[in-house]
Amino acid sequence: MINAQISRYVALHRSLGRKFFEQERLLRKFGTYATGFGDSHTRIDRIYDWCRATTSQNTARTGFTFVRNFCLFAHAEDPANQVPPAGVFGRGKRPRPTPHIIQPEQVRAIMKAALDLPPKGMISPFTYHYLFGLLAATGLRISEALALQCDDLVEDGLIVRDGKFGKQRLIALQPSIRQALEAYLATRARLGATGNDLFVTIRGRAPHKVRAHVVFVRLARQLGYRGPTGTAGMRLHDLRHTFAVRSLESCSPDRDAVTHHMAALSVYLGHTSVANTYWYLEATPVLLRDIAAASEDLYLGEAA
């Protein structure tokens, strides 16, 4: 009964236009856990036990929030479903991870190492090689890159149809990026790789984003760019951070130029608010020094 209610709950949110992938994944895990004990309705003690078994406080908080929201839905259908009180596993927002700015030579080394991935002579090593290169050169989100279809590569650039919150946009491509993508498509054809997704594995489908994250971190560790398991370090998403930061570093320090550049970068990156783009100003010492110098000049000017 719990699993049937989860299916109705997920279908409701999908009908409202939400992707709901992560929510469904965790809810299905909870449903399997609860029904394994023979539960036909949600139970508070079972929810607590399931959350306590997670690997971190953030994971427990996220899972608890998703399950509690489902419990409210289930309770409205059948009061026998119990609803735990809010905030049991904390209300704190997950802090934004510290970005690691990746150097060009590091990107090249990771791309080269990707070509040595197994299975040799198949499409997967080339897929990760060109995927990581595209992320570094365009600042795309990994989910956006993996959602690309072959016909999204058009004369004017790349059509991003599966952006965050369902937003679509057109990404202009430098000639070198287009040449690289065309080389990848030629490699696909030579190796007989099929599928509508732009980036595919030997199964003819795009790799899962978790797999892409794992491959990137493994290569970073192999090259000495990241410490052993359990330590923080370079992440796949840092390719996007690096693209944004380098873009801002190249901008003229003129206030109007920065404002216009920031607005353009916000649209290019697919941010819902320009405030999300301003966060990148804090990302490197170079940008912080520019901000400090501009603030000092402003202060001295006002003092004079």
NORLINVEN-V939878 format. One record per run of one state. SS is the DSSP state (alpha for helix, beta for strand, coil for the rest). FROM is the first residue (numbers start at 0). TO is the last residue. Records with the same first field share a line. If there is no record, write none. Layout:
BEGIN
SS: FROM-TO + FROM-TO
END
This chain:
BEGIN
coil: 0-0 + 15-19 + 36-42 + 52-55 + 77-102 + 114-121 + 138-140 + 146-147 + 154-155 + 160-162 + 166-167 + 171-173 + 191-195 + 197-207 + 222-224 + 226-231 + 233-236 + 249-253 + 269-272 + 282-283 + 303-303
alpha: 1-14 + 20-35 + 43-51 + 56-76 + 103-113 + 122-137 + 141-145 + 149-151 + 163-165 + 174-190 + 208-221 + 237-248 + 254-268 + 273-281 + 284-302
beta: 148-148 + 152-153 + 156-159 + 168-170 + 196-196 + 225-225 + 232-232
END
